[in-house]
């Protein structure tokens, strides 16, 4: 790929990357590695050329563009926090270092997904503008007015986005009928899950009632009718082997006493997906 | 083709999970809801005539096709569940983990793993499921916090890499999604255990590569790493095939 074209594309598709200067070189280095090229090569030939509207079902490209938007959203949140010149992060440097590590991963994911899309002959979806207060550029009341002045509120937004990202990847994976892409998406998905656990643990270390995994015992951080879409259906009490066959957890020899196996253990043990519409709803909360 | 479909609808009565026609909305979106695609995938789903065949003494064959992948996951979840059960029932648990919050978290993880284990036992047709495996802990000291957490980290990272590497082998989208539901919980465990060992190492370069990708390992790589902890010899040569 032509380097100048690549730079132009990177600048065009990801203006927030400019807010952090260091990772540009790293992003370029990554492009020469195995992942992005192989992912692009694995896209079914011809599928990429089809306009999305021509199909009644999701294409792999639709899924990759959805992931790209989610990754851009997260990357922008972390970039803006890391670019703050006023004191924001706690004194313990581990907090800032963790956010920086996650921002780096999101940048790598953006490069990987963008290159897969462009190398397959398509164009990455345009990035929206982001407003992490949730006012949509001042056109409605804020959901998180202090997201970049109150570190705990920032962590709440980060948790919502990381958990939503895990769920969004999970919701698409069964549509990706291509072995290499399934594996790559699972690998992206697991990184997001590590992030989500880390954000949750940071909140716990700062006194919040929350576990590394979504639990019915977590203190709610969502607003009904607005941000609650992030956890819609997450605390499912049942799993299905098929439409007609729920897993009989109540009969299984799980080996631990107490009813909270069914009401707490089971929902904790399975993370649930978000479908495309739910994922778009999460994106819309912080985009305009 | 039509024979496969007919068999599948007949077998729905028997609730053999891998052969029940998949009616989920997501399946039809995946398959494009065309008869040809549906038939093709159902044929794929039927590719599991893979009962472990007269294994050598002490050898457990995971089988082939989707059942092989489910047995593979079942074996790993058995190992994890047995490990955490031993951790929290050990007489020295309170001494090794004086922090009540850490004990509560490890107990929660023990429950998750037991639920995963028994989930797979329920998902796999009884005639194809591997038996209960016998874990082998060697010199592992369950009263030693460092040893327990290092082993937990090994198992959790290995479990995540195993699911990442095996997901693409799964033909039935219902089970691919279920694997996805489980692997992210394993990744959360892994990140948490890592942070207990060394705060901030939740996704360091030993877990996530320079493309931001969590590790993926092949069945053979995972079984080579897991085998020292299992008394029986695990044969995964046909998993997903």
Interface residues (C-beta under 8 A of the other chain):
Chain A: X26 X29 X30 X33 X34 X35 X36 X57 X58 X94 X97 X98 X101 X102 X104 X105 X106 X107 X108 X109 X111 X112 X166 X169 X170 X173 X174 X175 X177 X179 X180 X182 X183 X184 X186 X187 X188 X189 X190 X191 X192 X193 X194 X195 X196 X197 X198 X200 X201 X211 X212 X213 X239 X240 X241 X242 X243 X244 X245 X247 X248 X249 X252 X253 X254 X255 X256 X261 X265 X266 X268 X269 X270 X271 X272 X273
Chain B: X12 X15 X17 X20 X21 X22 X23 X24 X26 X27 X29 X30 X32 X33 X85 X105 X108 X110 X111 X112 X114 X115 X116 X118 X119 X121 X122 X123 X160 X163 X164 X165 X167 X168 X169 X173 X174 X176 X177 X178 X180 X181 X182 X183 X184 X185 X187 X188 X189 X190 X191 X192 X195 X199 X200 X202 X203 X204 X207 X208 X209 X210 X211 X212 X213 X214 X215 X216
